[in-house]
């Protein structure tokens, strides 16, 4: 199924796999009303199929969430947050991708967290053209962002802030900075 909508080809033909060493999948949420809290997933995969009909899919292992605090990493595995035992993966599938003339990306997709699938709107940027690394492999960079309301996915834990409001905002920014490597023919 083609999800590309543009006069410009979304990505060069072929299958491209995210290089996890040079890629990052992360999230940001306002914490305590005063700063942005960040975390990432260290075990993830993404595949981009280029050519006339582009496709993009990816997933992240919930157990790989990293927020630089082991106790909080553990709490994020519980039903209060991601419920890793019953829902070990977060997944994404693009339903529409559009590459604009200035290499910006617009599109939409479906994001599944805790077994709940919701539509999301995408924005981002793609490299103007692939580059060849020192090992002769073609690489292509893609950065995508979206915003979600975490409570729509059943991620609703919160606590009252003594200064008023809650500790965690409901709006979460998701960021995927992906360095794709073209599969050898």
C-alpha positions as a Markdown table, in Angstrom:
| # | Residue | x | y | z |
|---|---|---|---|---|
| 1 | Unk | 0.0 | 0.0 | 0.0 |
| 2 | Unk | 1.4 | 3.4 | -1.0 |
| 3 | Unk | 1.4 | 6.0 | 1.7 |
| 4 | Unk | 3.3 | 8.6 | -0.3 |
| 5 | Unk | 1.6 | 11.8 | -1.4 |
| 6 | Unk | 3.9 | 14.2 | -3.3 |
| 7 | Unk | 5.3 | 15.1 | -6.6 |
| 8 | Unk | 8.8 | 14.5 | -5.1 |
| 9 | Unk | 9.8 | 10.9 | -4.3 |
| 10 | Unk | 9.7 | 10.4 | -0.5 |
| 11 | Unk | 12.9 | 8.3 | -0.3 |
| 12 | Unk | 15.1 | 6.5 | -2.8 |
| 13 | Unk | 14.0 | 3.1 | -3.8 |
| 14 | Unk | 15.0 | 0.2 | -1.6 |
| 15 | Unk | 14.6 | -1.0 | 2.0 |
| 16 | Unk | 16.3 | 1.2 | 4.7 |
| 17 | Unk | 16.8 | 0.0 | 8.3 |
| 18 | Unk | 17.4 | 2.4 | 11.2 |
| 19 | Unk | 20.9 | 2.2 | 12.6 |
| 20 | Unk | 20.3 | 2.1 | 16.4 |
| 21 | Unk | 23.8 | 3.4 | 17.2 |
| 22 | Unk | 23.2 | 6.6 | 15.3 |
| 23 | Unk | 19.5 | 7.0 | 15.8 |
| 24 | Unk | 17.4 | 8.1 | 18.8 |
| 25 | Unk | 13.7 | 7.6 | 19.8 |
| 26 | Unk | 12.7 | 9.9 | 22.7 |
| 27 | Unk | 9.9 | 11.7 | 24.5 |
| 28 | Unk | 9.5 | 15.0 | 26.3 |
| 29 | Unk | 6.9 | 16.0 | 28.9 |
| 30 | Unk | 6.5 | 19.1 | 31.1 |
| 31 | Unk | 7.4 | 18.1 | 34.7 |
| 32 | Unk | 6.3 | 20.0 | 37.8 |
| 33 | Unk | 5.2 | 22.9 | 35.6 |
| 34 | Unk | 8.8 | 24.2 | 35.5 |
| 35 | Unk | 11.0 | 22.1 | 33.2 |
| 36 | Unk | 11.0 | 19.5 | 30.4 |
| 37 | Unk | 11.6 | 15.9 | 31.4 |
| 38 | Unk | 13.2 | 13.7 | 28.8 |
| 39 | Unk | 13.5 | 10.0 | 28.3 |
| 40 | Unk | 14.4 | 7.6 | 25.4 |
| 41 | Unk | 14.1 | 4.0 | 24.3 |
| 42 | Unk | 17.3 | 2.2 | 23.7 |
| 43 | Unk | 15.9 | -0.9 | 21.9 |
| 44 | Unk | 13.9 | 0.0 | 18.8 |
| 45 | Unk | 13.7 | -0.7 | 15.1 |
| 46 | Unk | 12.4 | 1.2 | 12.1 |
| 47 | Unk | 12.1 | 0.3 | 8.4 |
| 48 | Unk | 11.6 | 2.7 | 5.6 |
| 49 | Unk | 10.7 | 1.4 | 2.1 |
| 50 | Unk | 11.5 | 4.0 | -0.5 |
| 51 | Unk | 10.6 | 4.3 | -4.2 |
| 52 | Unk | 7.3 | 5.1 | -5.9 |
| 53 | Unk | 5.3 | 3.9 | -2.8 |
| 54 | Unk | 7.0 | 4.7 | 0.5 |
| 55 | Unk | 6.2 | 2.9 | 3.8 |
| 56 | Unk | 7.5 | 3.5 | 7.3 |
| 57 | Unk | 7.0 | 1.3 | 10.4 |
| 58 | Unk | 8.7 | 1.1 | 13.7 |
| 59 | Unk | 8.5 | -0.2 | 17.3 |
| 60 | Unk | 10.3 | 0.3 | 20.6 |
| 61 | Unk | 10.6 | -2.2 | 23.5 |
| 62 | Unk | 9.0 | -0.7 | 26.6 |
| 63 | Unk | 11.6 | -2.5 | 28.8 |
| 64 | Unk | 14.3 | -0.3 | 27.2 |
| 65 | Unk | 12.9 | 3.0 | 28.4 |
| 66 | Unk | 15.7 | 5.1 | 29.9 |
| 67 | Unk | 15.2 | 8.2 | 32.1 |
| 68 | Unk | 18.6 | 8.1 | 33.9 |
| 69 | Unk | 17.0 | 6.8 | 37.1 |
| 70 | Unk | 16.7 | 3.0 | 37.7 |
| 71 | Unk | 13.8 | 3.4 | 40.2 |
| 72 | Unk | 11.9 | 5.5 | 37.8 |
| 73 | Unk | 12.7 | 3.2 | 34.9 |
| 74 | Unk | 11.1 | 0.4 | 36.9 |
| 75 | Unk | 8.0 | 2.5 | 37.7 |
| 76 | Unk | 7.6 | 3.2 | 34.0 |
| 77 | Unk | 7.2 | -0.5 | 33.4 |
| 78 | Unk | 4.2 | -0.8 | 35.7 |
| 79 | Unk | 0.5 | -0.4 | 34.8 |
| 80 | Unk | 0.8 | 3.2 | 36.1 |
| 81 | Unk | 2.6 | 4.0 | 32.8 |
| 82 | Unk | 3.5 | 1.5 | 30.0 |
| 83 | Unk | 2.5 | -1.8 | 31.6 |
| 84 | Unk | 5.4 | -3.6 | 30.0 |
| 85 | Unk | 4.3 | -7.1 | 31.1 |
| 86 | Unk | 1.0 | -6.9 | 29.1 |
| 87 | Unk | 2.2 | -4.4 | 26.4 |
| 88 | Unk | 5.9 | -5.0 | 25.7 |
| 89 | Unk | 6.1 | -2.8 | 22.6 |
| 90 | Unk | 5.1 | 0.6 | 21.4 |
| 91 | Unk | 4.5 | 0.6 | 17.6 |
| 92 | Unk | 4.0 | 3.1 | 14.8 |
| 93 | Unk | 2.9 | 2.8 | 11.2 |
| 94 | Unk | 2.7 | 5.6 | 8.7 |
| 95 | Unk | -0.6 | 6.0 | 6.8 |
| 96 | Unk | 0.4 | 9.0 | 4.8 |
| 97 | Unk | 3.8 | 10.6 | 4.1 |
| 98 | Unk | 4.4 | 13.8 | 2.1 |
| 99 | Unk | 7.8 | 15.2 | 1.2 |
| 100 | Unk | 7.7 | 18.9 | 0.5 |
| 101 | Unk | 10.0 | 20.8 | -1.8 |
| 102 | Unk | 12.2 | 22.0 | 1.0 |
| 103 | Unk | 12.6 | 18.4 | 2.4 |
| 104 | Unk | 10.2 | 19.0 | 5.2 |
| 105 | Unk | 7.9 | 16.1 | 6.0 |
| 106 | Unk | 4.2 | 16.1 | 6.7 |
| 107 | Unk | 2.1 | 13.0 | 7.3 |
| 108 | Unk | 0.0 | 10.9 | 9.5 |
| 109 | Unk | 0.1 | 7.5 | 11.1 |
| 110 | Unk | -1.1 | 5.2 | 13.8 |
| 111 | Unk | 0.6 | 5.0 | 17.2 |
| 112 | Unk | -0.1 | 2.1 | 19.6 |
| 113 | Unk | 0.8 | 2.4 | 23.3 |
| 114 | Unk | -0.6 | 0.0 | 25.9 |
| 115 | Unk | -2.7 | -1.7 | 23.2 |
| 116 | Unk | -4.5 | 1.5 | 22.3 |
| 117 | Unk | -4.1 | 2.7 | 18.7 |
| 118 | Unk | -4.7 | 6.4 | 17.9 |
| 119 | Unk | -4.0 | 8.5 | 14.8 |
| 120 | Unk | -1.1 | 11.0 | 15.0 |
| 121 | Unk | 0.0 | 13.9 | 12.8 |
| 122 | Unk | 3.7 | 14.0 | 11.8 |
| 123 | Unk | 6.1 | 16.7 | 10.9 |
| 124 | Unk | 9.8 | 16.6 | 10.3 |
| 125 | Unk | 12.6 | 16.7 | 7.9 |
| 126 | Unk | 14.4 | 14.3 | 5.6 |
| 127 | Unk | 17.9 | 14.5 | 4.2 |
| 128 | Unk | 18.0 | 16.1 | 0.7 |
| 129 | Unk | 19.8 | 13.0 | -0.6 |
| 130 | Unk | 21.6 | 9.9 | 0.8 |
| 131 | Unk | 25.2 | 10.0 | 1.8 |
| 132 | Unk | 27.8 | 7.3 | 1.5 |
| 133 | Unk | 29.6 | 6.3 | 4.7 |
| 134 | Unk | 33.2 | 5.2 | 5.0 |
| 135 | Unk | 32.1 | 1.6 | 4.5 |
| 136 | Unk | 30.3 | 2.3 | 1.2 |
| 137 | Unk | 26.8 | 2.0 | 2.7 |
| 138 | Unk | 24.1 | 4.5 | 1.7 |
| 139 | Unk | 22.6 | 6.5 | 4.6 |
| 140 | Unk | 19.6 | 8.6 | 4.9 |
| 141 | Unk | 18.5 | 10.8 | 7.8 |
| 142 | Unk | 14.9 | 11.4 | 8.8 |
| 143 | Unk | 13.6 | 13.3 | 11.8 |
| 144 | Unk | 9.9 | 13.0 | 12.8 |
| 145 | Unk | 7.9 | 14.6 | 15.6 |
| 146 | Unk | 4.4 | 14.3 | 16.9 |
| 147 | Unk | 2.5 | 15.4 | 20.0 |
| 148 | Unk | 0.1 | 13.1 | 21.9 |
| 149 | Unk | -2.1 | 13.3 | 24.9 |
| 150 | Unk | -0.8 | 10.4 | 27.0 |
| 151 | Unk | -4.1 | 9.9 | 28.8 |
| 152 | Unk | -5.7 | 8.8 | 25.5 |
| 153 | Unk | -3.4 | 5.8 | 25.6 |
| 154 | Unk | -4.2 | 4.9 | 29.2 |
| 155 | Unk | -0.9 | 6.4 | 30.5 |
| 156 | Unk | -2.6 | 8.5 | 33.2 |
| 157 | Unk | -0.6 | 8.3 | 36.4 |
| 158 | Unk | -0.1 | 11.7 | 38.1 |
| 159 | Unk | 0.3 | 13.3 | 41.5 |
| 160 | Unk | -0.7 | 16.8 | 42.7 |
| 161 | Unk | 2.1 | 19.3 | 42.8 |
| 162 | Unk | 2.3 | 21.2 | 46.1 |
| 163 | Unk | 2.4 | 24.5 | 44.1 |
| 164 | Unk | -0.8 | 23.6 | 42.3 |
| 165 | Unk | -1.6 | 21.5 | 39.3 |
| 166 | Unk | -0.1 | 18.1 | 38.6 |
| 167 | Unk | 3.5 | 16.9 | 38.3 |
| 168 | Unk | 3.2 | 15.6 | 34.8 |
| 169 | Unk | 1.6 | 17.3 | 31.8 |
| 170 | Unk | -0.7 | 15.2 | 29.7 |
| 171 | Unk | 0.8 | 16.5 | 26.4 |
| 172 | Unk | 3.9 | 14.5 | 25.4 |
| 173 | Unk | 6.2 | 15.3 | 22.4 |
| 174 | Unk | 7.6 | 12.2 | 20.6 |
| 175 | Unk | 10.8 | 12.5 | 18.6 |
| 176 | Unk | 12.4 | 9.9 | 16.2 |
| 177 | Unk | 15.8 | 10.9 | 14.8 |
| 178 | Unk | 16.6 | 8.1 | 12.5 |
| 179 | Unk | 19.8 | 7.3 | 10.6 |
| 180 | Unk | 18.7 | 4.8 | 7.9 |
| 181 | Unk | 21.1 | 2.4 | 6.2 |
| 182 | Unk | 20.1 | 1.0 | 2.8 |
| 183 | Unk | 19.9 | -2.8 | 2.7 |
| 184 | Unk | 22.4 | -4.4 | 0.3 |
| 185 | Unk | 20.9 | -5.7 | -2.9 |
